[in-house]
Amino acid sequence: MTVTDLDYEKALRRLSKASVEKHWEPFRDIPWDDPEYAIDPADPRWELPRADPLSAHPWYLAQPAETRAAIGLYRQANVAKVGMQFENLLNRGLLAFAWRLPNGSAEFRYVYHEMIEEGHHGLMFQEFVDRSGTDAPGMSRVFRWAGEIVPVFGAVAPALYFFGVLAGEEPIDHMQRRVLRDGEEGHPLITRIMAIHVAEEARHISFGRRYLRYHVPRMAAPSRFLLSLGVPPTAKVMATVILTPPPAMARSFGIPKSVVRQAYWRSDASRDTIADAVGGLRDLCQEIGLINPVSKRLWQALGIWRDGAGASSRQNRARNGRREVETAPLPEG
C-alpha cells in the first residue's frame, strides 16, 4: 500500500512530538555515581548473557568466575564503543541529509530530534566505556577507516543510507530487547543503559522504516533494482560488525582462535543470531518490493535469508521483540 504525503507528514510530526514529550539524558537519568551502579570487573552479573554465542562454549564455561565476568564486561564495553562510533557516523550522515531539505520539511524537524537523541546515546555509551576500565576499540581499524565514507551517502544516496542506518540500529535493538526480555540478572548500570536506548531507538527505527516505505516505491525501477542489491551486503556487514567481538578481545583474555571461530563464525547459534538480527530488514525489503530473483540469491549467498521472509512481518517483529512505536517502556528507577 502506497504511503500518502499526508500520512507520512502526520507520522513524522507525531514522532517529533514524542521526542519532545518523552526523552532521556545520560547525565540526568542514569545515577552513574550510585554505589549500586559501581563497576566491579569480578561481579558475576557481568557474565555473558545467553544471547551471546560464546556464553555456552565449553571454553568459556571452564574459566574461573572472575574471568567470565571480565570477558562479559569487556564485551559489553566493546558493544557500547561500537554504538558510540555508529552514532557518530549516523549523525554526520543525518546532517548531510538535512542539508538538502527544503523549508517546512517535517523530515528536517524529526531528523534534528533524532540527532539530539543519538548524541545523548553516544555520550551514554562512551561514559560506560570510560567507567568500565577497559580499552575497548569498538570497530576494527578497517571498518573505522571505511566508515568515513558512510556520511556521504546521507546526501547522495539517502535510501541506501537509511537502509544502512537500520542495518546498524536493528541488530543492536534486537540483541538488547532479547537480553531485557530474557530477564537475566544483569548489572543495573547496563540494564538501565539498554532500557533507555531501546526506548528511544524505537522512534529512530520507526522513522527509518517510514522514510523507506514512502520514498522507495517512488524511485525509478533501475534505482530500486540497484538498491535491492546494495541492501543485503550492507545488512550482513553491519550485523557482523555489531554482533561479533574484535580480535583484541581474544588477545586480551587468551581466547583460542578456534574458540572464537566456533562461537562467532561457524556455530549455528552465531549464524542464526545474525540472520535473526536482520530479519526486520528482510521483511521490509519484501514489503516495499526489493526482493527479486537476483537480490534473493544474494541474501541466500550471504547466509542471511530465511524462508517465509516478509510473509508475516508483524508476527516476525512481535516474535523478535521489536515494535514500530514511538516509545518503548522504560523500567522505573
C-alpha positions as CSV (number, residue, x, y, z in Angstrom):
1,M,0.0,0.0,0.0
2,T,1.4,3.4,-1.0
3,V,2.0,5.8,1.8
4,T,0.3,9.2,1.1
5,D,2.0,12.5,1.6
6,L,-0.4,13.4,4.3
7,D,0.0,10.1,6.2
8,Y,3.8,10.4,6.0
9,E,3.9,14.0,7.3
10,K,1.4,13.2,10.1
11,A,3.6,10.3,11.2
12,L,6.8,12.4,11.3
13,R,5.1,15.2,13.3
14,R,3.8,12.5,15.8
15,L,7.4,11.2,16.1
16,S,8.7,14.7,16.7
17,K,6.1,15.3,19.3
18,A,7.0,12.1,21.1
19,S,10.7,13.1,21.1
20,V,9.8,16.3,22.9
21,E,7.4,14.7,25.4
22,K,9.5,11.6,26.3
23,H,13.2,11.6,26.2
24,W,16.2,10.9,28.5
25,E,19.5,12.5,29.1
26,P,22.5,10.3,30.2
27,F,23.9,12.6,32.9
28,R,20.5,13.3,34.4
29,D,18.7,9.9,34.1
30,I,21.5,7.5,34.9
31,P,22.9,7.5,38.5
32,W,26.4,6.9,37.5
33,D,27.9,7.5,41.0
34,D,25.3,5.5,42.9
35,P,27.2,2.7,44.7
36,E,24.7,0.2,43.3
37,Y,25.9,1.2,39.8
38,A,29.6,0.8,40.6
39,I,31.5,-1.4,38.2
40,D,33.4,-4.3,39.7
41,P,35.0,-6.4,36.9
42,A,34.6,-9.6,39.1
43,D,30.9,-9.0,39.6
44,P,29.1,-12.2,38.3
45,R,26.4,-10.1,36.8
46,W,28.8,-9.1,34.0
47,E,29.0,-12.7,32.8
48,L,27.9,-13.0,29.1
49,P,24.2,-13.2,28.6
50,R,22.6,-16.3,27.0
51,A,22.2,-14.2,23.8
52,D,26.0,-14.2,23.2
53,P,27.1,-17.3,21.4
54,L,30.3,-17.6,23.5
55,S,28.3,-17.9,26.7
56,A,27.6,-21.6,26.1
57,H,31.0,-22.6,24.7
58,P,32.9,-25.2,26.9
59,W,36.0,-23.0,26.9
60,Y,34.1,-20.0,28.4
61,L,32.2,-22.2,30.9
62,A,35.5,-23.7,32.1
63,Q,37.0,-20.3,33.0
64,P,37.1,-19.0,36.6
65,A,34.1,-16.9,37.6
66,E,36.2,-13.7,37.7
67,T,37.5,-14.4,34.1
68,R,34.0,-15.0,32.8
69,A,32.8,-11.7,34.4
70,A,35.8,-9.8,33.0
71,I,35.1,-11.1,29.5
72,G,31.5,-10.2,29.8
73,L,32.3,-6.6,30.9
74,Y,34.8,-6.2,28.0
75,R,32.2,-7.5,25.6
76,Q,29.6,-5.0,26.9
77,A,32.1,-2.2,26.7
78,N,33.1,-3.0,23.2
79,V,29.4,-3.1,22.1
80,A,29.0,0.3,23.7
81,K,32.1,1.6,21.8
82,V,30.7,0.3,18.5
83,G,27.5,2.0,19.4
84,M,29.2,5.3,20.0
85,Q,31.1,5.0,16.7
86,F,28.0,4.2,14.9
87,E,26.1,7.1,16.4
88,N,28.9,9.4,15.3
89,L,28.7,8.2,11.7
90,L,24.9,8.3,11.8
91,N,24.8,11.9,13.0
92,R,27.2,13.0,10.3
93,G,25.1,11.4,7.7
94,L,21.9,12.9,9.1
95,L,23.5,16.4,8.9
96,A,24.4,15.8,5.2
97,F,20.8,14.5,4.6
98,A,19.2,17.5,6.4
99,W,21.4,20.0,4.5
100,R,19.4,19.5,1.3
101,L,15.9,19.5,2.8
102,P,13.6,22.4,1.9
103,N,11.9,24.9,4.2
104,G,8.9,23.5,6.0
105,S,10.1,19.9,5.8
106,A,8.7,17.5,8.5
107,E,11.7,15.3,7.9
108,F,14.1,18.2,8.9
109,R,12.5,18.6,12.3
110,Y,12.4,14.9,13.1
111,V,16.0,14.3,11.9
112,Y,17.2,17.0,14.3
113,H,15.3,15.5,17.2
114,E,16.9,12.2,16.3
115,M,20.4,13.7,16.1
116,I,20.0,15.1,19.6
117,E,19.0,11.7,21.0
118,E,21.8,9.9,19.1
119,G,24.2,12.5,20.6
120,H,23.0,11.6,24.1
121,H,23.4,7.9,23.2
122,G,27.0,8.5,22.2
123,L,27.7,10.2,25.5
124,M,26.0,7.4,27.4
125,F,27.9,4.7,25.6
126,Q,31.3,6.4,25.9
127,E,30.8,7.2,29.6
128,F,30.2,3.5,30.2
129,V,33.3,2.5,28.2
130,D,35.4,5.0,30.3
131,R,34.0,3.8,33.6
132,S,34.4,0.1,32.6
133,G,38.2,0.4,32.9
134,T,38.6,-1.4,29.5
135,D,40.3,-0.1,26.4
136,A,37.6,-1.4,24.1
137,P,38.4,-0.5,20.5
138,G,34.9,-0.9,19.1
139,M,35.0,-1.4,15.3
140,S,38.1,-2.9,13.8
141,R,40.6,-0.5,12.2
142,V,39.4,-1.4,8.7
143,F,35.8,-0.7,9.5
144,R,36.7,2.6,11.2
145,W,38.5,3.7,8.1
146,A,35.8,2.5,5.7
147,G,33.1,4.1,7.9
148,E,34.4,7.6,7.0
149,I,32.6,7.4,3.6
150,V,29.2,6.4,5.2
151,P,28.1,10.0,5.9
152,V,28.4,10.9,2.2
153,F,25.5,8.6,1.4
154,G,23.2,10.7,3.5
155,A,23.4,13.3,0.8
156,V,24.0,11.4,-2.4
157,A,22.1,8.1,-1.8
158,P,19.7,8.6,1.1
159,A,17.7,5.4,0.6
160,L,20.8,3.3,0.8
161,Y,22.0,5.4,3.7
162,F,18.8,4.8,5.7
163,F,19.0,1.1,5.0
164,G,22.5,1.3,6.4
165,V,21.1,3.1,9.4
166,L,18.5,0.4,10.0
167,A,21.2,-2.2,9.5
168,G,23.1,-0.8,12.4
169,E,20.2,0.1,14.6
170,E,18.1,-3.1,14.3
171,P,20.8,-5.6,15.4
172,I,21.7,-3.6,18.5
173,D,18.0,-3.2,19.3
174,H,17.3,-6.9,18.6
175,M,20.0,-8.1,21.0
176,Q,19.2,-5.5,23.7
177,R,15.5,-6.4,23.6
178,R,16.4,-10.1,23.7
179,V,18.6,-9.6,26.8
180,L,15.9,-7.5,28.6
181,R,13.2,-9.9,27.6
182,D,15.1,-13.0,28.9
183,G,15.0,-11.4,32.3
184,E,18.6,-12.4,33.3
185,E,20.0,-10.7,36.4
186,G,22.4,-8.3,34.6
187,H,24.2,-5.4,36.2
188,P,21.8,-2.5,36.9
189,L,24.0,0.0,35.0
190,I,24.0,-1.8,31.7
191,T,20.3,-2.7,32.2
192,R,19.5,1.0,32.6
193,I,21.6,2.0,29.5
194,M,19.9,-0.7,27.4
195,A,16.4,0.3,28.5
196,I,16.9,4.0,27.7
197,H,18.5,3.1,24.3
198,V,15.7,0.7,23.4
199,A,13.0,3.2,24.3
200,E,14.4,6.0,22.1
201,E,15.6,3.7,19.4
202,A,12.1,2.6,18.7
203,R,11.4,6.0,17.3
204,H,14.5,6.0,15.2
205,I,13.7,2.6,13.7
206,S,10.1,3.7,13.1
207,F,11.4,6.8,11.2
208,G,13.8,4.9,9.0
209,R,11.1,2.4,8.0
210,R,8.6,5.1,7.3
211,Y,11.1,7.0,5.2
212,L,11.8,3.9,3.1
213,R,8.2,2.9,2.8
214,Y,7.4,6.4,1.5
215,H,10.4,7.1,-0.8
216,V,11.5,3.7,-2.3
217,P,8.2,3.0,-4.2
218,R,8.6,6.4,-5.8
219,M,12.1,5.6,-7.1
220,A,12.7,4.7,-10.7
221,A,12.8,1.0,-11.4
222,P,16.6,0.8,-12.2
223,S,17.4,2.6,-9.0
224,R,15.2,0.3,-7.0
225,F,17.0,-2.7,-8.6
226,L,20.4,-1.4,-7.7
227,L,19.2,-0.6,-4.2
228,S,17.9,-4.2,-3.8
229,L,21.5,-5.4,-4.5
230,G,23.0,-3.0,-2.1
231,V,20.9,-3.8,1.0
232,P,21.9,-7.5,1.6
233,P,25.7,-6.9,1.9
234,T,25.1,-3.7,3.9
235,A,22.9,-5.7,6.4
236,K,25.4,-8.6,6.7
237,V,28.4,-6.3,7.2
238,M,26.7,-4.1,9.8
239,A,25.3,-7.1,11.8
240,T,28.7,-8.7,11.8
241,V,30.5,-5.6,13.0
242,I,28.0,-5.1,15.8
243,L,27.5,-8.7,16.9
244,T,31.0,-10.2,16.8
245,P,33.9,-9.1,19.1
246,P,37.1,-7.6,17.8
247,P,40.4,-9.6,17.7
248,A,41.6,-7.5,20.7
249,M,39.2,-9.4,23.0
250,A,40.7,-12.7,22.1
251,R,44.2,-11.3,22.7
252,S,43.3,-9.7,26.0
253,F,41.9,-12.9,27.5
254,G,43.9,-15.6,25.7
255,I,40.8,-16.9,23.9
256,P,42.0,-19.5,21.3
257,K,41.2,-18.6,17.7
258,S,39.4,-21.9,17.3
259,V,37.0,-21.0,20.1
260,V,36.3,-17.6,18.5
261,R,35.7,-19.2,15.1
262,Q,33.4,-21.9,16.7
263,A,31.4,-19.4,18.8
264,Y,31.0,-16.4,16.4
265,W,31.6,-17.7,12.9
266,R,30.9,-21.4,12.5
267,S,28.2,-22.3,15.0
268,D,24.5,-22.5,14.2
269,A,23.8,-20.1,17.0
270,S,26.1,-17.4,15.6
271,R,24.6,-17.7,12.1
272,D,21.1,-17.7,13.5
273,T,21.9,-14.6,15.6
274,I,23.0,-12.6,12.6
275,A,20.2,-13.9,10.3
276,D,17.6,-13.1,13.0
277,A,19.1,-9.7,13.7
278,V,18.5,-8.6,10.0
279,G,15.0,-10.2,9.9
280,G,13.3,-6.8,10.1
281,L,15.2,-5.6,7.1
282,R,14.4,-8.7,5.1
283,D,10.7,-8.2,5.8
284,L,10.9,-4.5,4.9
285,C,12.6,-5.3,1.6
286,Q,9.8,-7.8,0.8
287,E,7.2,-5.3,1.8
288,I,8.4,-2.5,-0.5
289,G,9.4,-4.6,-3.5
290,L,13.1,-5.0,-3.1
291,I,13.1,-8.8,-3.1
292,N,13.6,-10.1,-6.7
293,P,15.2,-13.3,-8.0
294,V,18.7,-11.7,-8.1
295,S,18.5,-10.0,-4.7
296,K,17.1,-13.1,-3.1
297,R,20.0,-15.1,-4.3
298,L,22.3,-12.5,-2.8
299,W,20.5,-12.7,0.6
300,Q,20.9,-16.5,0.4
301,A,24.6,-16.4,-0.6
302,L,25.3,-14.3,2.4
303,G,23.6,-16.7,4.7
304,I,21.0,-14.2,6.0
305,W,17.9,-15.4,4.1
306,R,15.1,-17.2,5.9
307,D,12.2,-18.8,4.0
308,G,8.9,-17.0,4.6
309,A,10.6,-13.6,4.8
310,G,8.0,-10.9,4.6
311,A,5.1,-13.4,4.7
312,S,4.1,-12.2,8.1
313,S,6.2,-9.1,9.0
314,R,4.0,-8.2,12.0
315,Q,4.3,-11.7,13.5
316,N,8.1,-11.8,13.0
317,R,8.6,-8.4,14.7
318,A,6.5,-9.5,17.6
319,R,8.4,-12.7,17.9
320,N,11.7,-10.9,17.9
321,G,10.6,-8.3,20.4
322,R,10.6,-5.3,18.0
323,R,7.8,-2.9,17.8
324,E,7.3,0.0,15.4
325,V,6.2,2.5,18.1
326,E,7.2,6.0,19.1
327,T,8.2,5.0,22.6
328,A,9.1,1.8,24.4
329,P,8.6,1.1,28.2
330,L,11.4,2.1,30.5
331,P,11.9,0.4,33.8
332,E,11.5,2.5,36.9
333,G,14.5,3.7,38.9
